[in-house]
Amino acid sequence: MPRDLYDCTAAELATHSVEHLDHDTSPSAAAAWLDENGYDAAPVYADDEPIGFIHKDDVSTDDNGDTLDDTLTPLTIDYMISGDTPFTDALSALIESPVYFLGGYNHVTGILTRADLNTAPARIYLFDRITYLEEHLRELILDRKPDWKTTPVTADELDDIEARHADAQAANVALDELHYAQFSTLETIVTSADPCWQACGFTTSGGASSRLNEVTDLRNDVAHANLLVENTDSNEFLSDGRTTDNLYNTLETIHDVLSNLQDAGYDPGTTKVQDKHASTAPGSPQE
């Protein structure tokens, strides 16, 4: 991407104040300890070295047994992740497994779970990319739908835009009126104007509306500090609340639209759009 965007790695997402259980802890005590501390998982040590981990779904306070030997999961390479793993790859990995561990010499240095997707580094990463997308969509609309006020934007939205624009004019810092439109308004304009949603790489207006509406919902949750992943236990399609898989798909939409718009010559901050009225289909199409 043309400008530098905030990078986030698994190490930045992970929890680093790592507490562990000894392998001779009883399963019932381990379950109570996980619940009391609000942990999804914890490493298990024997002789001061990690040998595996316990997930909250593996034990209960009703379990019998004297040690965790029969209930722990061996800490193999399948459950390890490099600290410099990029955000998108870490997110993809968390679709497959709810927990990963970062390692140092003979010890666990961090734990990465789906709940860590609700932390500040994830919000910063997503907000940066959504803001970047917003810049591209404004440039797209001004180029391909300059009469955007004729789209299904509501009277209340127009009044709000005009009021904020008037305040900026009074302060002598005004930009084009479109800069005072909410992301949801940009979504309405883009999905109602064929040249706009086609430039984004969508194949239908309905597909554009569905996919961009998910981006709008995510943008609002990022901005208002709501949970980004509401369901950390399931990735089923019909699960309630946004899952890790849902978040990944929405991020993929953001990346795809940015790529298509950049291929079409849109580059916020420049004064000229390359091949302004090109009729060729940009980039990879989206449903």
TORVOLUM-219570 format. One record per residue: x, y, z of N, C-alpha, C, O, CB in turn. Coordinates in steps of 0.02 Angstrom, whole numbers, plus 50000, padded with zeros to 5 digits. Glycine has a CB too. Layout:
// TORVOLUM-219570
XYZXYZXYZXYZXYZ;...
END
This chain:
// TORVOLUM-219570
500424994150000500005000050000500445006250000500975006250031499525000050061;500235011649965500665017449956500915020850020501495022550023500315022449915;500495021750069500735024950130500835019750185500545014350184500245030450154;501265021450233501405016750287500785016050332500485020950353502015019150328;500615009850345500055008350390500325004850452500855001750451499525004050354;499955005450506500165002450569500194994850562499714991550541499675004350625;500754992050581500844984850580500744982050650500954985050699501544982950553;500424976350653500294973150717500494965850711500314962550663499544973850739;500864963350760501104956450759500794952350815500474955050860501864956250763;500904945850812500654941450864500934943450933500594942950983500834934150849;501564945750933501874947650997501524953651028501464954151089502614949250987;501284958250986500924964151012500234962351036499974965551083500884969550958;499924957351006499254955251026499264950951089498804951251130498924951450969;499774946851096499784941651147499824944551218500064950051229500354936951136;499574940551265499654942051336500334939551359500514933751347499084938751378;500714943851393501404941951410501504940651485502024938051505501874947351388;501024942451526501074940751597500834933651606500274932451628500664945751642;501264928951588501064921951583501124918351650501674917851677501474918451529;500574915951675500584911751734500484904551711500164903251660500024913851785;500764899851749500714892851728500484888551786500484890551845501384890351701;500284882451769500084877451818500614871951820500924870451770499384874451801;500704869051879501144863251884500754857051863500144856651873501424862451956;501104852251835500764846351808500424842251864499974838351850501244841951770;500644843151926500344839351981499744842952012499504841052066500864837952034;499504848251979498884851452000498294846951980498304843951926498804858551967;497794846352023497214842252005496794845751952496774851951950496784840752068;496464841951908496044845051856495504849651885495374854951857495714839651815;495204847651941494674851851970494964858451995494654863751987494324848152027;495554858252024495874864352048496084868751989496044874851993496494862652092;496314865551935496504869351875495894872851845495944878651825496824864651823;495324869451843494714872351816494504878451857494314883651830494144867151814;494524877651922494334883151967494814889151959494604894851960494324880852040;495454887751951495964892951943495864896751878495914902851877496654889951947;495734893151823495614896351759494994900951763495004906651739495514891151703;494464898451795493854902351800493954908451844493724913951827493294897951828;494304907551900494414913151946494804918751914494674924651928494774910652009;495284917051872495714922051841495464924351773495744928951743496404919451834;494934921151748494664923051682495114921051625495114924251572494554930351680;495494915551634495954913251582495604908151536495214903951559496584910151613;495754908551472495524903451425495974897251427495754891651418495484906251354;496624898551438497114893051437497724895151477497824900951492497314891251364;498124890151494498744891451531499234885851516499024880051508498604892151608;499884887351513500384882151504500454877851567500314880151622501054885151486;500664871851557500784867151612501534865551613501834863851562500354860551604;501834866151673502554865151680502694858851722502294856951766502884871351713;503254855751708503534850351749504284851351752504614852251701503354843251721;504554851251812505274852451821505494859051790506024859551759505674846651791;505064864251798505214871051775505254871751699505554876451674505854873351805;504954866951663504934867551590504234866151565503884861951593505434862551558;504004869751512503334868651486503274861851451503704859951411503144874251436;502734858251468502624851751436501964851451399501844846851360502644846151489;501534856351410500894856351377500474862251401500734866951430500524849751390;499824861851387499384867151410498694864351424498504858951400499344872951358;498314868051464497624866451480497174871951454497314877851464497534865551558;496644870051419496134874751397495534874051444495414868651471495934873551322;495164879351452494594879251498494074873951480493704871551523494264886051499;494054871951416493584866851395493824859751411493444854951405493454867351320;494454859151432494744852551445494624849951516494684844051529495484852851432;494444854551561494384852651631493754855751662493504860751638495004854651671;493524852651716492964855551754493084854251828493494850151847492284852451730;492714857751869492794856951941492544850151965492644848352023492434862551978;492214846351922491964839651940492454834151921492334828251936491304838451907;493004836051889493484831051866493834827651925493994830751976494014834251820;493934821151917494334817351965495054817151940495184818551881494054810151975;495504815351982496204814651961496644818952004496434823952033496284816451888;497274816852007497754820252050498214824952011498494829652040498164815152087;498304823751946498764827851906498434829651840497884827251823499434824051894;498764833851802498514836051737498804831851680498684833351621498684843351725;499164826651697499494822751645499014819951593499184819651534499874817051676;498414818051614497934814851568497484819851533497114817951487497514809851605;497494826151554497034831051524497384836651486497064840451449496614834151578;498044837151493498394842451458498494840651384498484834851365499064843951491;498604845751343498774844951273499514846251266499754851451287498364849751227;499894841551236500624842651229500764849151190500414850651142500944836651192;501264852751211501434859151180501884857951120502494858651124501774863951232;501574856051065501934854551003501964860750958501684865950975501594848750965;502314860150903502394865750856501724868150830501664873950810502844863650798;501214863750829500554865650804500234871150846499804874850822500094859650804;500454871850908500154876850953500644882450969500534886251016499924873551018;501164883050929501654888450938501574893350880501404891450825502374885650941;501704899750894501674904850843502254909750853502434911350909500994908650845;502544911950798503104916550802502844923450822502304925550802503474916950734;503234926950862503034933550885502974938650829502594943450835503524936050936;503344937650774503304942450719502794940550665502804943350610503984943150687;502344935850681501804934150635501354940150623501114943050672501394928150662;501234942150560500814947950546500094946850570499874941250578500814949450472;499744952350581499064952150607498614947550567498264943350595498774959050609;498614948250501498154944350460498294936850467497834932850469498214946450386;498934934950470499114927950478498934925350548498704919750555499864926850465;499024929550598498834927650666498084926650671497844922050703499064932950717;497704931150638496974930550638496764924150603496314920650627496664936650603;497074922550547496924916350511497074910250554496684905450554497324915950446;497624910450591497814904850634497294903850689497134898150707498504905850664;497034909350716496544908950770495874906250747495464904250788496454915750802;495754906250682495154902850656495224895350666494734891950682495054904450581;495824892850658495954885650662495994883250734495774877750750496594883850625;496284887250778496374885250848496274891350892496474896850874497084882150859;495954890450951495804896250993496394898751035496334903951068495254894551039;496954895151034497514897251077498174895351046498244889951016497444894151147;498674899751053499364898551031499834901251084499644905351126499504901750961;500454898851082500954900851131501564903651096501774901151044501134894951177;501854908751126502494911351103503024908651151502924908351212502494919251101;503594906751123504094903451164504764906951166504964910251118504184896651141;505104906051223505804908151231506204902051250505984896351239505874913751284;506784903051278507204897451297506914893851358506924896551413507924899751312;506644887851347506364883551399505784886751438505654884951495506904881751447;505434891551407504854894251441504374897451391504554899051335505074899351495;503754898351414503244901651373503264909051387503224911151445502534898651388;503314913151334503364920351343502714923951330502634929851348503894923151297;502224920651299501594923951285501054918951266501194913451244501684928951229;500434921151275499854917151256499414921351210499234926951228499454914551318;499244918651152498804922151105498154918351100498144912451081499144922751035;497594921651116496934918651111496484923151070496664928851055496634917351181;495904920551052495424924551014495214930851052495064935951022494804920350997;495204930451118495024936351158495514942051148495324947851157494994934551231;496134940651129496634945851118496474950051056496784955351046497324942751111;496004947951015495794951850958495364957850979495204962150938495394947550909;495194958151043494814963851069495254968951105495004973151142494274961351117;495904968551094496364972951129496554978951085496394979251025497004969151149;496894983851116497064990151082497464989151017497314992550968497444994551129;497984984851015498354984150952497914982050893498014984450837498914979150960;497424977650905496974975550851496534981450829496414982350769496534969650874;496304985450877495884991150860496264996350819496004999050770495614994450924;496894997650838497305002450802497424999950730497365003850683497975003550838;497584993550724497714990550658497104991350613497154993550556497904983150665;496514989550639495904989750599495684996850584495474998350528495344985950635;495735001250634495525008250623495955011450569495695015250528495575012250689;496605010050569497055012850519496835010850449496825014950403497775010650532;496665004550440496475002150374495775004450353495655005850294496514994550372;495325004850401494655007250385494685014650366494335016850320494165006150444;495085018550402495175025650386495475026450316495285030850278495615029050438;495955022250301496275022350235495765020750181495745023850128496865017450232;495335015750194494805014050147494335019950138494115021450082494425007850171;494165023250193493725029050191494005034550145493635037650107493625031850262;494655035650148494975040550105494895038650031494765042849989495715041350123;494985032250017494915029849948494195030649923494085032649866495135022549943;493715028949966493015029249945492805036449931492425037749884492555026249999;493055041249970492895048249956493165050349888492825053649849493175052750011;493785048449875494095050249810493705047049753493595050049701494835048249809;493515040749763493125037149712492465040749698492285041849640492985029949735;492105042649750491445045849742491515052549707491135054149662491105046749811;492005056549728492095063149697492265062549623492105067049584492645066949733;492585057049605492765056049535492195053149494492055055449439493375051449531;491855047949520491365044349480490635045949495490195044249457491475037049489;490515049149552489835051049570489835057949604489655058549662489505045749616;490055063149566490095069849596489415072649617489385077049660490425074649548;488875070049587488195072149607487925067349661487345065249658487725072249546;488345065749710488185060649759487575062349802487285057949834488765059449803;487385068749803486795070749842486145068149812485625068249844486765078249849;486185065649749485585062949717485495055549733484995052549711485635063849641;485955052549770485895045549789485435044949850485215050149876486605042449805;485275038849873484805038149929485065040349998484905037150048484585031049933;485465045649999485675048450063485075052050093484725055750059486285053350053;484955051050158484365053950189484435061550201484985064250201484225050450256;483865064750210483865071950223484235073450288484595078550292483145074650227;484165069250338484515070350402485265069850392485645073750422484285065250454;485495065150352486205064450339486475070650303487015073150319486345058150297;486095073050253486305078950216486335085150262486795089150258485835080350157;485835085750305485835091350352486445091150398486745096250412485185091250395;486615085150421487185084350466487835086150429488265089450457487215077150493;487895083850367488495085350327488555092950316489095095850325488465081750259;488005095950297488025103150283488155107250346488495112450342487355105350252;487905105050403488025108650465488765108350485489065113350504487595105750522;489055102450479489765101750496490205105450447490725108250465489955094350499;489995105450383490375109150332490345116650347490845120150339490095107650261;489765119150367489685126250384490135128150443490435133450444488955127850400;490165123650494490605125050551491325125450529491705129750553490515119550605;491535121050484492225121050459492355127350419492905130250423492365114850417;491865129550379491955135650341492035141650387492455146050375491355136850294;491645141750441491685147250488492375147550521492615152850540491145146650541;492685141750529493345141350559493905141850506494495141450523493415134850598;493705142650443494175143250387494605137050378495195137550360494615149350397;494305131150392494675124850383494265119850342494345113850349494855121750452;493825122450299493345118050264493685114050208494125116550173492785122150235;493455107850202493615103550146492985102550105492475105650119493905096650171;493015098350053492415096850016491885093850062492055090450110492565091949958;491245095250048490705093050091490735085550105490555083350160490035094850060;490955081650057490955074450065491405072150123491295066850151491185071050001;491895076250141492335074450196491975074550263492255072250313492925079250198;491375077150265491005077350328490455072150330490015072350373490705084350337;490475067450283490005061850281490265056150324490865054750324489885059450208;489805052750359489985046850398490155041050351489965041150292489405044950446;490505036050378490675030250337490035026850310490025024550253491095025150377;489505026650351488885023450328488585027150269488275024050226488385023150385;488685033750266488445037650209488845036050147488575035350092488475045150224;489505035450155489925033450098489705026650072489685025450011490665033250118;489545022050118489295015450098488665016050055488615012750004489155011150160;488195020250077487565021150040487705023749969487415021349921487105026050077;488145028649964488295031549898488625026449853488425025549795488755037649906;489135023049878489505018149837489065012549813489095010649754490095015349877;488645009849857488245004049839487645005849795487335001449766487995000549902;487495012349789486935014349746487165016849678486755018149634486525019749781;487815017549669488085020149606488505014749572489035012849597488505026549618;488265012349515488615006849480489355008149469489755003749482488275005549414;489545014049444490265015149431490685014549494491275012849491490375021949400;490385016049552490765015749615490865008649639491425006549651490415019849669;490315004849646490394998049672490774993549623491114988949643489724994949688;490704995049558491094991149509491834992549516492244987949510490854992749438;492024998849528492725000549537493024997249599493624995849602492815008149542;492594995849648492814992449709492944984949698493234981649740492304993349765;492714982449640492824975449624492234970949639492304964849633493404972949661;491664973749658491064969649671490714968049606490764971749557490584973349719;490364962449605490024960349544489274961949544488954961849492490104952949535;489014963649603488314965549608488244971049661488654971649706487864959449627;487714975149654487574980249703487414977049771487614979649823487004984749680;487034971449769486854968049831487464965449868487514965949929486384962349817;487934962649830488554960249861488954965849891489234965149946488974956549809;488984971549856489334977349882489014979749947489354981349995489344983049830;488344980049947487984982450007488114977850067488234980350122487234982749993;488084971350056488184966650110488884967050139488984967250199488034959550086;489384967050094490074966950117490274973650149490614973650200490534965350058;490074979150120490264985650148489884987150212490124990750255490144991150098;489274984350219488904985150281489274981850339489264984350395488204982350275;489604976150325490004972850377490594977250397490784977450456490254966050352;490884980750348491434985350363491184991150406491514993150454491754988050298;490584993750390490294999150429490174996950501490325000650548489635001550398;489904990950510489784988350577490434987750616490474989450675489424981550574;490954985150582491604984350615491894991150632492174992150686492094980350570;491834995950586492095002650598491775005650660492115008850700491965007150536;491125004750668490775007550726491005004250791491075007550842490015006750718;491114997650788491344994150848492054996150866492214996750925491304986550837;492474997250816493154999550829493135006550860493485007850910493564999650764;492735010950831492725017850854492425018650924492615023050962492325022050806;491955014250941491595014951005491835009851057491505008851108490845014150994;492405006651044492715002051092492244996251111492254993851167492915005751155;491834994151063491434988051073491854981951057492394982451028490794988251029;491604976051076491954969951061492014968950985491524969750949491604963851093;492614967350962492714965950891492554958650876492294957050823493434967550871;492724954250923492524947250918492064945850977492274945951034493154942350919;491434944650962490924943751014490844936451034490594935051089490264946450990;491054931950991490974924751004491644921450994491844920050937490424921650959;492004920051049492674917051043492654909451046493174906151041493124919651099;492064906551054492004899351062491824895750997491894889650993491494897751114;491604899450946491354896150886491504900250825491524906450827490614894850892;491604896750768491664900050704491114897650657491154898450596492344898750673;490584894650685490034892250644489694898150610489644903550639489534888250686;489464897050549489164902350508488574905650543488484911750538488944899650441;488174901750579487564904350610487664906250683487174907250719487014899350604;488274906750705488404908650774488174915750788488184920050744489154907850790;487974917050850487774923750870488394928050880488884925750909487344923550934;488374934250856488924938850866489504937550817489544932150787489184938250936;489934942550809490494941950762490994936850787491214937150845490834948850751;491194932250744491684927150761492364929050731492424933950694491464920250735;492874925150747493534926250717493504925750642493824929650607494034921150745;493114920950617493044920050545492704926050513492914928350460492634913750531;492174928650546491834934650521492324940550516492334944150466491244936550566;492734941450568493214946950569493714946250512493884951050479493584947250637;493954940150501494424938850447494124940650379494444943750337494654931550448;493494938650368493164939950304493064947450293493124949850237492494936350301;492904951050346492804958250340493464961750325493494966350284492494961250403;494004959550358494664962350344494864960850272495174964950239495184959550393;494694954950248494844953050179494474957750130494754959650079494644945750166;493854959450146493484964250105493854970950102493934973850048492784965250133;494084973350160494444979750162495064979450118495184984050078494644981450234;495454974150124496054973450084495904972950009496244976049968496454967350106;495384969149992495204968249921494974974749890495174976449834494654962949914;494554978549925494304984849898494874989849890494924993249839493744987849943;495314990249940495894994649935496324992749874496534997149837496314994349999;496444986349865496854984149810496534985949743496874988349698496964976549814;495884984849737495534986349674495544993849659495644995849601494824983849677;495434997949710495425005149699496115007749682496185012249640495155008749761;496625004949713497305007049697497495004949626497835008549591497805004249747;497274998949606497404996749537497045001249487497285002049431497174989449529;496485004149508496105008649464496405015749464496155020049428495375008849484;496915016849503497265023249502497085028049558497315033749557497145026549440;496685025749607496495030149662497035029949715497215024649741495805028149691;497285035849732497835036449780497725042749820497955048049800498525036449745;497375042349878497235048449917497855052549931498385049849950496905046449983;497795058949922498355063449933498655066049868499005071049869498885059949972;498515062649812498735065149747498185069349716497615069149739498945059249700;498355073049665497865077649635497555074749571497105077849543498195084249619;497795069149549497565066449485497425059049492497825055449521498065067749429;496855056949466496685049849464496915046949397496705049449344495925048749475;497325041849399497575038849338497015035449300496585032049330498135033949354;497015036349233496535032849191495825033949218495455029149229496695025349187;495655040349228495055042349265494425038949241494015036949282494965049749261;494335038349177493715035549152493815028749119493465027049071493395040449102;494295024949144494435018249115493825013849121493475014049171495035014949150;493705009849070493125005449070493314998349085492874993949089492775005749004;493954996949093494164990149108493994988449180493994992849223494904989249095;493854982149192493674979849260494294979749303494804976849282493334972849258;494264982749362494854982849406494924976449446494434973249465494814988649454;495564974549457495724969549507495314963249509495014961249459495694972449572;495294960149568494934953949577494214955349595494084959249642495264949649631;493724952449559493014953749574492814950649641493094945649662492574951049518;492324953849672492054951249735491304950049725490974953249684492174956149793;491054945149764490344943649758489924949549783489314949149782490174937349797;
END
